Amino acid sequence: MTTTIAVAKRIHLSAQKGRLVADQIRGLPVAQALNILNFSPKKAAAIIKKALDSAIANAEHNDGADIDELKVKAIYVDKAASGRSFIAKAKGQGNRLEKQTCHITISVGN
């Protein structure tokens, strides 16, 4: 029973929005998870699909795993460092804009 991990770091996506998609595929076989991600309209689905494809390729290349038997064992979407910028407003004022990022960790195994 081997487990293979793929990590996508500093993704320009809020962790809260990423977790909505991650909760849908946790514990599913990878074929079913890829099907859900292909037809999801959310931006996070395309990013998580790319990380899941990487985890599948890692399992096949490094461990020689059979793709048909793989399942999504665990998926985490953690908050990462935020970038901040300044938006000018009227009368010499300004607001700070926070650009959120996240780390996506996917673990697949038998």
C-alpha positions as CSV (number, residue, x, y, z in Angstrom):
1,M,0.0,0.0,0.0
2,T,2.0,2.9,-1.3
3,T,1.2,6.6,-1.1
4,T,2.5,9.2,-3.5
5,I,2.3,13.0,-2.9
6,A,2.2,16.0,-5.3
7,V,2.4,19.6,-4.0
8,A,1.5,22.8,-5.8
9,K,2.9,25.8,-4.0
10,R,2.1,29.6,-4.2
11,I,-1.1,29.1,-6.2
12,H,-3.0,32.3,-6.8
13,L,-6.3,31.1,-5.3
14,S,-7.8,31.6,-1.9
15,A,-7.7,28.6,0.4
16,Q,-11.4,28.8,1.1
17,K,-12.4,28.5,-2.5
18,G,-9.9,25.7,-3.1
19,R,-11.3,23.7,-0.2
20,L,-14.8,23.8,-1.8
21,V,-13.5,21.8,-4.7
22,A,-11.1,19.6,-2.6
23,D,-14.0,18.4,-0.4
24,Q,-15.8,17.0,-3.5
25,I,-13.0,14.7,-4.6
26,R,-11.5,13.5,-1.2
27,G,-11.6,9.7,-1.0
28,L,-12.7,9.1,-4.6
29,P,-11.0,6.9,-7.2
30,V,-8.8,9.1,-9.4
31,A,-10.9,8.4,-12.6
32,Q,-14.1,9.6,-10.9
33,A,-12.2,12.6,-9.3
34,L,-10.8,13.6,-12.8
35,N,-14.3,13.4,-14.2
36,I,-15.7,15.7,-11.5
37,L,-12.8,18.2,-12.0
38,N,-13.2,18.2,-15.8
39,F,-16.9,19.3,-15.6
40,S,-16.6,21.7,-12.7
41,P,-16.9,25.4,-13.7
42,K,-14.7,26.7,-10.8
43,K,-11.2,28.1,-11.4
44,A,-9.9,25.9,-8.5
45,A,-11.0,22.7,-10.3
46,A,-8.5,23.3,-13.2
47,I,-5.7,24.0,-10.8
48,I,-6.4,20.9,-8.6
49,K,-6.8,18.8,-11.7
50,K,-3.3,19.8,-12.8
51,A,-1.9,18.8,-9.3
52,L,-3.9,15.5,-9.4
53,D,-2.4,14.7,-12.8
54,S,1.0,15.3,-11.4
55,A,0.3,13.0,-8.4
56,I,-0.9,10.2,-10.8
57,A,2.2,10.6,-12.9
58,N,4.4,10.4,-9.8
59,A,2.7,7.2,-8.6
60,E,3.0,5.6,-12.0
61,H,6.7,6.6,-12.6
62,N,8.2,6.4,-9.1
63,D,6.2,3.5,-7.6
64,G,4.9,1.6,-10.7
65,A,1.4,1.9,-9.5
66,D,-1.7,0.8,-11.5
67,I,-3.7,4.0,-12.4
68,D,-7.0,2.1,-12.3
69,E,-6.5,1.2,-8.6
70,L,-5.5,4.6,-7.3
71,K,-7.7,6.7,-4.9
72,V,-7.3,10.2,-3.6
73,K,-6.2,9.4,0.0
74,A,-5.9,13.0,1.2
75,I,-6.0,16.5,-0.2
76,Y,-5.2,19.6,1.7
77,V,-5.5,23.3,0.7
78,D,-3.5,25.4,3.1
79,K,-3.1,29.2,3.3
80,A,0.2,30.6,2.0
81,A,1.8,34.0,2.1
82,S,-0.3,36.9,0.8
83,G,0.9,39.6,-1.5
84,R,-0.3,43.1,-0.8
85,S,-0.7,46.0,-3.1
86,F,-2.0,49.6,-2.9
87,I,-5.1,51.0,-4.7
88,A,-5.4,54.7,-4.9
89,K,-8.7,56.2,-3.9
90,A,-10.2,59.7,-4.0
91,K,-9.0,62.7,-1.9
92,G,-5.5,61.2,-1.4
93,Q,-6.7,58.1,0.3
94,G,-5.9,54.5,-0.5
95,N,-6.8,50.9,0.3
96,R,-4.7,47.8,0.6
97,L,-5.5,44.9,-1.6
98,E,-4.5,41.4,-0.4
99,K,-3.8,38.8,-3.1
100,Q,-4.2,35.4,-1.4
101,T,-2.3,32.3,-2.3
102,C,-2.4,28.7,-1.2
103,H,-0.5,25.4,-1.2
104,I,-2.3,22.3,-2.5
105,T,-1.1,18.9,-1.3
106,I,-2.6,15.7,-2.9
107,S,-1.8,12.2,-1.8
108,V,-2.9,9.2,-3.9
109,G,-2.5,5.5,-3.1
110,N,-4.1,2.1,-3.4
